[in-house]
């Protein structure tokens, strides 16, 4: 990723409007800021959340709170706890997320 034409700035996430995105179960609350083509999000999943799709978008994701389970389409699974991250390229490995206890994430894509 090459970041260009982005002057120094700060983001107060508490002032960014939230949008709700339902999963197969539970929902995600996104606070999203766009910087050119780059999307930066603070995302919170409710307990019992299960994504309603296999995602093929690339991300860099940091787990801030809770616990996130990520399943790859090939059957592999990964668990992220606070302080852990994952990274995946666009169209590389379809993945979907779930959480039993809820999770708060910081995502760049």
N, C-alpha and C positions, 0 to 999 in steps of 0.2 A: 504494500500500500504506500502510495506517495501522497503526502498531505501538502497541498499547495494553496496559496492565497487564503490563509487562515490566520488572521491576526490573533494575538493573545487575547483571551477572554475567560470569563468565569461563568458557570451555570449554577443557579440556585434551583435545584430540582423541585423544591417545594412550590415554586411559582410556575412550573411548566404544567399546562393542562393535561389531565389524565384522560385516556380513552380505554374503554373496556372491550376485551376480545374474548368471546366464549370459546372454551375448549369442548371436547366430547363430554368432559365433566369439569366442573369448576370454571374459573375464568382467570385471565391475565389482565393486569392493569399496566398500561404503557404510558410513560412520560417520554416524549420523543423530541429531539432537536436535530435538525438537518444542518449540515455544514457542507454546502455544495452537494456532491454525490454521496457523502458519508452520512449515515444515520447513526445517531448515538441515543441509546435508550436506557432508562431505569425501568425495570420490569419486575412486577410482583405477581407471583402465582398464588392462588388460594390453595389451602389444603385440599387434597383430592384432585388437583388439576391433572388433566391428560390432554395433550395437544390433539386437535382435530385433523391434523394433516402431517405428512412427511415433508420436512423442510429441506430444500436444496440450496438455500442461500448460505453463503459463507458468513461466518461470525467469529469474533473474538468475544468470549463471554467469561465474566468473573462472577462467581457466587459470593454474595455479600452476607446473606443470612439464610438460614434454613438448610434444605437439602434438595438437590436437583438430580433426577435420574434421567439419563439420556440413552435412548435406544437407537442403534444404527439399524438400517434396513436389513443388513446381513446377520442380525441377531446379537451382535455384541452390545453390552450395556456398560455404562459408566456412571459412577456416583460422584457428584461434586458437593463438597461441604465448604463452609466459609473459608475464603482464602485460596480456593482452587479455581482453575480456569480451564477452558478448552478453546481450541481454534480449529476451524475447518474451512476449506476453500469452497467457493461457489461450485455447484454441480459435482462435488467430489464424493460425498457419502450422505445419502438421505438420512435424516435423523428426526427424532421427535422427543419431546420432553414430558416428564410427569413429576409429580411430587406428592407424597403422602402428607407432609407436614407444612407445606408452603415453602416458598423461596423468594428471595430478593436478589436480582441480578443486574449487572451493568454490562451492556452489550454494545459493541461497535460493529457495524456492517455497512 
